[in-house]
Amino acid sequence: MPCECCHKEIESKSKSESDEDQLVISGNAEHPANLICELCRNFYENGWVTGTGGGISIRDRERELLYLAPSGVQKERIIPKNIFVMDFKNKAYIRKPENLKPSACTPLFIAAYGIRNAGACIHTHSQSAVLCTLLFDKVFEISSIEQIKAIPKVTEPGNLWYSDKLVIPIIENTEKEEQLESTLREAIEKYPGTTAVLVRRHGIYVWGETVWKAKVYNEAIDYLLELAIKMRQLGIPTVKQLE
């Protein structure tokens, strides 16, 4: 006759696993776990992430949860059950998928959430981002380009004007991604108007008030980075001189 206590243990374990899965399984396309999978595929198709590199996280402000893409999973193949969930207040994981590791980007995402009160944070290995860190020194600068108007001023309401200068700080890469946290924090605090930080020979971190704004900022910035490379190749200054 089966042991009753064993049945209770199995039943309790199944219930616990089910509760954890409920954090990431939803028929709502706008659920953070579903959006992370969708956007990772989108970034893969755009060539911004390859293999298992890059990452994204989304903050659920209502429940104060962070949803994070895992490490070691090809971005175009991520499914909701691969997603990590963290309690934003105490920074403890409340869902950790078996046999997967949290993204090494996590400490950097948390920095952007804490300092900028962001709603989502994106990290890509865009070739344009990497090349621009080899063409510019301490900061990336570009002005008088229409797409600049998609980027927020951050320190005041509204977006940059066409004639404004977009400035994105560049920090030096490290052997391990989590070692970038302190210099990324310093860059965010030193440049209060930035919504992104470039990492030399590595990629870029971009954040926004919501996941959709972060996506828009990332797309606009990547467009401007690619354009800046072409301008440099043609001998055109990226910052227009005042007449």
Buried (B, 14 or more C-beta within 10 A) or exposed (E): EEEEEEEEEEEEEEEEEEEBEEBBBEEEEEBBBBBBBEBBBBBBEEEBBBEBBBBBBBBBEEEEBBBBBBBEBEBBEBBBBBBBBBBBEEEEBBBBBEEBEBBBBBBBBBBBBEBBEBBBBBBBBBBBBBBBBEBBEEBBBBBBBEBBBBBBEBEEEEBBEEEBBBBBBBBEBBEEBEEBBEBBBBBBEEBEBBBBBBBBEBBBBBBBBBBBBBBBBBBBBBBBBBBBBEBBEEEEEBBEEEE
